[in-house]
């Protein structure tokens, strides 16, 4: 008997995580492909279309019926109109990606933002599934968030909601790629933690993971850099909690791999800062790097329900 499935792609700056997902949320097949961002945005677009078409063909070969596609990308995304407005990672500028996917596959499609999709998946299927108000924060090269209420993540008026990485936590501090100074992202992202340690130590090639490991082992400099990042993150999270009043904060991305080495001091730092705010639970993401792809599948499934 044929089983309906959706095609799901999570497009990153270097790689794409792809899957066929059943309408009950079961992952039926997974693939990974390079994004080919170095070849330019037109090549990336064609690559996405080729991979999506290949997944649809794979579904049919396996006796599945592809019924929709979901694609999530980084940057600013106009989800209502299906346009990848801008992305520094892959070079998108006003690409009508949803329409292009629909034309190539002959299927209805949904386009979303990678972090919002990850937050959607964590809220419905992962660490936040028992809470109505979930704030998902991805901490990697940058920092971005998704506020999910009753299983729905809002994109904002211009598709740029959730940019908590650009809350200014250290006025006049380190420069940020956005053009500002002292943004949370410039102090507490994984890239910022590694960069700060290299700056102070003169030792090249140290990553945030290295800093976390060394701090746990008692190295003084690593502990100093780690503490700086945690304190800055707590300042940003206090502002976010004042705005969103989340019941649970789910942390994902590379820096969250540190687990309790990050979560325990962050809880303590935030608790020392809250006044009338309610203290949210702070937990590590449960779906790992599959969250974006699962979120893409959920967007595709949601689009089918909307069309009915």
Backbone torsions as a table, in degrees:
resi	resn	phi	psi	omega
1	UNK	NA	134.5	-179.7
2	UNK	-68.9	146.2	178.2
3	UNK	-120.9	130.8	177.1
4	UNK	-70.9	146.8	179.8
5	UNK	-148.1	157.2	174.2
6	UNK	-114.7	148.6	176.3
7	UNK	-89.7	128.4	-176.4
8	UNK	-129.0	131.1	178.3
9	UNK	-131.8	130.4	173.2
10	UNK	-112.0	104.9	-173.5
11	UNK	-93.0	118.2	176.9
12	UNK	-108.1	-179.0	-178.9
13	UNK	-66.5	-30.2	-179.0
14	UNK	-117.1	-30.5	-176.1
15	UNK	-141.5	162.2	176.9
16	UNK	-118.8	130.2	172.8
17	UNK	-100.1	126.1	-170.3
18	UNK	-130.9	151.4	-178.7
19	UNK	-157.5	159.2	163.0
20	UNK	-106.2	127.4	-174.2
21	UNK	-126.3	131.6	177.5
22	UNK	-69.1	162.3	-177.9
23	UNK	-68.6	-10.7	174.5
24	UNK	-94.7	6.1	179.2
25	UNK	90.6	1.2	179.3
26	UNK	-75.9	129.6	176.9
27	UNK	-78.9	120.6	-174.4
28	UNK	-100.5	-24.6	-177.4
29	UNK	-163.6	142.2	177.6
30	UNK	-130.8	151.1	175.8
31	UNK	-145.8	158.8	171.6
32	UNK	-132.6	140.2	-178.6
33	UNK	-139.7	151.4	172.8
34	UNK	-69.8	147.3	179.4
35	UNK	-76.2	-31.4	-177.6
36	UNK	67.9	36.0	-177.7
37	UNK	-61.9	-27.2	-178.3
38	UNK	-66.1	-16.1	-179.4
39	UNK	-89.0	-4.2	177.1
40	UNK	102.7	162.7	-173.7
41	UNK	-63.1	-33.9	179.2
42	UNK	-66.0	-39.8	177.8
43	UNK	-66.7	-38.5	178.0
44	UNK	-62.9	-44.0	179.4
45	UNK	-59.8	-47.3	-180.0
46	UNK	-64.2	-37.0	178.0
47	UNK	-62.4	-44.2	178.0
48	UNK	-59.5	-45.7	-178.3
49	UNK	-64.7	-40.5	179.4
50	UNK	-65.5	-44.7	-179.7
51	UNK	-64.9	-42.9	179.1
52	UNK	-61.9	-43.5	179.0
53	UNK	-64.3	-38.4	177.7
54	UNK	-63.9	-37.9	177.9
55	UNK	-67.6	-40.3	177.7
56	UNK	-63.1	-40.1	177.7
57	UNK	-66.2	-39.7	178.1
58	UNK	-62.0	-41.3	179.0
59	UNK	-57.8	-48.6	-178.4
60	UNK	-63.7	-39.0	179.4
61	UNK	-64.1	-28.6	-179.5
62	UNK	-91.4	8.9	179.1
63	UNK	81.6	15.0	177.9
64	UNK	-97.6	160.5	177.7
65	UNK	-114.6	105.4	177.5
66	UNK	-69.3	126.9	-174.6
67	UNK	-116.2	-13.4	179.7
68	UNK	-169.2	168.3	177.2
69	UNK	-134.4	145.6	175.1
70	UNK	-128.4	130.4	179.4
71	UNK	-128.2	131.6	175.8
72	UNK	-122.6	141.7	-174.7
73	UNK	-136.1	160.0	176.2
74	UNK	-81.6	167.4	175.3
75	UNK	99.5	-153.1	178.6
76	UNK	-95.9	125.4	-174.8
77	UNK	-126.7	126.7	172.2
78	UNK	-90.0	92.1	-173.5
79	UNK	-69.6	-36.0	-178.5
80	UNK	-61.4	-39.2	-177.4
81	UNK	-101.3	-0.7	175.4
82	UNK	70.3	36.1	-175.6
83	UNK	-118.0	129.8	170.7
84	UNK	-82.4	98.4	-169.8
85	UNK	-70.3	-47.8	-176.5
86	UNK	-161.7	140.6	174.2
87	UNK	-152.2	123.6	177.3
88	UNK	-71.9	-28.3	-176.3
89	UNK	-70.2	-41.4	-175.6
90	UNK	-118.9	-2.2	173.5
91	UNK	82.9	12.8	-180.0
92	UNK	-62.0	139.3	170.7
93	UNK	-140.1	103.6	176.1
94	UNK	53.6	51.0	178.6
95	UNK	-91.3	121.0	-179.7
96	UNK	-77.9	66.4	-167.7
97	UNK	-66.1	-37.8	179.5
98	UNK	-60.5	-46.2	-179.6
99	UNK	-63.1	-40.3	-179.6
100	UNK	-64.6	-39.8	178.2
101	UNK	-66.4	-43.8	179.8
102	UNK	-61.3	-40.4	179.8
103	UNK	-67.4	-41.5	-177.2
104	UNK	-70.6	-40.6	-174.3
105	UNK	-94.4	-19.1	-174.4
106	UNK	67.9	29.7	-178.1
107	UNK	-131.7	153.6	171.2
108	UNK	-64.0	146.9	-176.6
109	UNK	-138.7	158.3	174.9
110	UNK	-127.3	143.1	176.0
111	UNK	-119.4	133.6	-179.4
112	UNK	-140.8	178.6	178.6
113	UNK	-93.5	138.0	-171.8
114	UNK	-61.0	-43.6	-177.8
115	UNK	-72.4	-40.7	176.5
116	UNK	-62.4	-37.9	177.7
117	UNK	-65.7	-41.1	177.0
118	UNK	-62.3	-40.3	177.6
119	UNK	-65.4	-39.0	177.9
120	UNK	-60.4	-45.4	-179.8
121	UNK	-65.8	-42.7	179.4
122	UNK	-65.1	-35.1	-179.3
123	UNK	-71.9	-37.3	-176.8
124	UNK	-90.8	-36.0	-171.1
125	UNK	-119.2	-17.9	-170.7
126	UNK	-110.6	-135.5	-170.9
127	UNK	-67.3	-20.0	-178.7
128	UNK	-103.9	15.0	-170.3
129	UNK	-67.0	-16.2	-179.8
130	UNK	-100.2	8.0	-177.4
131	UNK	-119.2	147.2	177.6
132	UNK	-82.5	-35.9	-175.2
133	UNK	-114.2	104.2	-174.9
134	UNK	-117.5	129.9	171.5
135	UNK	-111.3	110.3	178.5
136	UNK	-97.4	127.8	179.1
137	UNK	-124.5	122.0	177.8
138	UNK	-97.1	123.7	-178.3
139	UNK	-116.5	100.1	178.3
140	UNK	-133.8	-126.8	174.6
141	UNK	-59.4	-36.8	173.3
142	UNK	-123.1	-169.6	177.4
143	UNK	-135.4	125.3	176.9
144	UNK	-145.0	161.8	-174.1
145	UNK	-135.8	162.8	172.1
146	UNK	-134.5	128.8	176.3
147	UNK	-101.4	114.2	-174.7
148	UNK	-113.6	121.2	179.8
149	UNK	-120.5	123.0	-178.3
150	UNK	51.7	41.6	175.1
151	UNK	77.5	13.9	179.1
152	UNK	-128.8	128.5	179.2
153	UNK	-101.3	124.9	-179.5
154	UNK	-86.5	138.2	-177.7
155	UNK	-90.8	-17.1	-176.2
156	UNK	89.3	172.6	-175.5
157	UNK	-65.8	-28.9	-175.4
158	UNK	-122.4	16.2	178.8
159	UNK	76.0	15.6	-173.7
160	UNK	-122.9	23.2	178.9
161	UNK	-66.9	149.6	173.7
162	UNK	91.6	9.7	-178.1
163	UNK	-79.9	60.6	-178.6
164	UNK	-67.4	-18.5	177.2
165	UNK	-63.8	-13.3	-179.1
166	UNK	-110.9	19.6	163.0
167	UNK	-70.3	128.7	179.6
168	UNK	-79.6	116.2	-179.0
169	UNK	-110.0	-17.8	179.5
170	UNK	-135.6	79.2	-176.9
171	UNK	-51.0	131.3	-179.2
172	UNK	77.2	8.0	-176.4
173	UNK	-80.9	-150.5	-175.5
174	UNK	-58.5	145.5	179.2
175	UNK	-70.9	148.8	-178.1
176	UNK	-118.0	147.2	177.5
177	UNK	-55.4	-21.6	179.8
178	UNK	-73.5	-12.4	-177.4
179	UNK	105.5	-11.5	177.8
180	UNK	-88.3	-177.5	177.9
181	UNK	-132.5	139.5	176.8
182	UNK	76.6	17.5	176.4
183	UNK	-65.3	152.8	177.8
184	UNK	-53.0	-41.1	-179.4
185	UNK	-61.6	-32.6	-177.8
186	UNK	-79.5	-7.2	-177.6
187	UNK	-117.7	-38.3	-168.3
188	UNK	-119.6	3.6	175.1
189	UNK	-73.8	166.3	178.8
190	UNK	-60.2	-42.3	-180.0
191	UNK	-65.5	-37.2	-179.8
192	UNK	-68.0	-38.3	179.4
193	UNK	-63.5	-46.9	178.0
194	UNK	-63.0	-42.7	-178.8
195	UNK	-63.5	-40.4	-179.7
196	UNK	-64.8	-41.1	179.2
197	UNK	-65.1	-43.6	178.8
198	UNK	-60.9	-41.7	-180.0
199	UNK	-60.4	-42.2	-176.6
200	UNK	-81.9	-30.6	-174.3
201	UNK	-96.9	-26.0	-174.5
202	UNK	79.1	2.0	179.6
203	UNK	-91.3	120.9	-176.0
204	UNK	-79.1	155.4	170.0
205	UNK	78.3	13.4	-179.3
206	UNK	-84.0	131.2	-178.8
207	UNK	-101.3	169.8	176.1
208	UNK	-60.9	-36.8	177.6
209	UNK	-61.8	-41.1	177.2
210	UNK	-61.9	-42.9	-179.2
211	UNK	-62.4	-44.3	179.4
212	UNK	-62.0	-42.5	-179.8
213	UNK	-64.5	-44.0	-179.2
214	UNK	-68.7	-37.0	177.9
215	UNK	-63.8	-42.6	178.5
216	UNK	-63.1	-28.1	179.4
217	UNK	-84.2	-2.9	175.0
218	UNK	98.4	7.8	179.3
219	UNK	-67.8	130.5	-173.0
220	UNK	-64.8	-47.4	-177.6
221	UNK	-65.3	-44.1	179.2
222	UNK	-61.3	-40.8	179.2
223	UNK	-63.6	-37.6	178.9
224	UNK	-64.4	-47.5	-179.0
225	UNK	-64.9	-42.7	-179.7
226	UNK	-63.3	-43.1	-179.5
227	UNK	-65.0	-40.3	176.7
228	UNK	-57.1	-44.3	-178.3
229	UNK	-66.9	-43.8	-179.5
230	UNK	-63.3	-43.6	-179.9
231	UNK	-63.3	-42.1	178.2
232	UNK	-64.8	-40.3	179.9
233	UNK	-64.8	-38.5	177.7
234	UNK	-63.0	-38.0	177.5
235	UNK	-63.4	-44.0	178.5
236	UNK	-66.8	-39.5	-179.0
237	UNK	-68.0	-32.2	176.1
238	UNK	-61.5	-44.1	176.9
239	UNK	-63.3	-44.6	179.6
240	UNK	-60.9	-41.0	-179.0
241	UNK	-68.3	-34.8	176.4
242	UNK	-63.3	-33.4	-178.6
243	UNK	-83.4	-41.0	-170.3
244	UNK	-103.2	-24.9	-178.1
245	UNK	49.4	54.2	-177.9
246	UNK	-72.1	148.6	172.8
247	UNK	-80.9	-30.4	179.8
248	UNK	-145.2	140.0	174.3
249	UNK	-109.5	120.4	-179.3
250	UNK	-107.8	120.0	-177.5
251	UNK	-101.5	126.2	177.3
252	UNK	-126.4	-173.1	-178.2
253	UNK	87.3	176.1	-173.4
254	UNK	-57.8	-41.7	-176.0
255	UNK	-68.1	-29.6	179.7
256	UNK	-68.1	-14.4	177.0
257	UNK	-63.4	-17.1	177.4
258	UNK	-68.1	-15.0	176.3
259	UNK	62.5	-133.0	-175.3
260	UNK	-65.2	-19.3	175.7
261	UNK	-63.1	-26.9	173.5
262	UNK	-96.5	-47.0	-171.5
263	UNK	-65.4	-43.4	-176.0
264	UNK	-63.3	-52.5	178.1
265	UNK	-67.4	-28.4	178.1
266	UNK	-67.5	-43.3	176.3
267	UNK	-58.1	-45.5	-178.4
268	UNK	-63.7	-43.0	-178.7
269	UNK	-65.8	-41.2	179.3
270	UNK	-68.6	-41.2	179.9
271	UNK	-59.6	-35.4	-179.9
272	UNK	-72.8	-14.9	-176.5
273	UNK	-100.5	-27.4	-173.9
274	UNK	-68.5	144.3	176.5
275	UNK	-115.1	-89.7	178.5
276	UNK	-86.6	-10.9	-178.9
277	UNK	-66.9	150.0	172.7
278	UNK	-82.7	136.8	179.2
279	UNK	-76.3	120.2	178.3
280	UNK	-80.2	158.9	166.6
281	UNK	-68.1	143.6	177.7
282	UNK	-124.7	115.8	-173.7
283	UNK	-134.5	163.9	176.2
284	UNK	-84.3	145.7	178.2
285	UNK	-58.5	148.9	-175.8
286	UNK	-101.1	-14.4	-172.8
287	UNK	-103.6	-3.7	179.2
288	UNK	60.6	-145.4	-174.9
289	UNK	-82.1	7.3	175.6
290	UNK	-89.4	-7.1	-173.1
291	UNK	-59.6	-44.5	-178.2
292	UNK	-62.3	-42.4	-180.0
293	UNK	-66.4	-42.9	176.6
294	UNK	-63.6	-37.7	176.8
295	UNK	-63.5	-38.4	176.6
296	UNK	-61.2	-41.2	177.5
297	UNK	-64.0	-41.1	179.0
298	UNK	-62.9	-39.3	177.8
299	UNK	-63.0	-40.6	178.1
300	UNK	-63.5	-44.3	178.9
301	UNK	-64.6	-40.6	177.3
302	UNK	-61.4	-38.3	-178.9
303	UNK	-66.0	-32.8	176.4
304	UNK	-65.9	-41.7	179.2
305	UNK	-65.2	-37.7	-179.3
306	UNK	-66.2	-35.1	-176.5
307	UNK	-77.5	-17.1	-177.5
308	UNK	-70.5	NA	NA
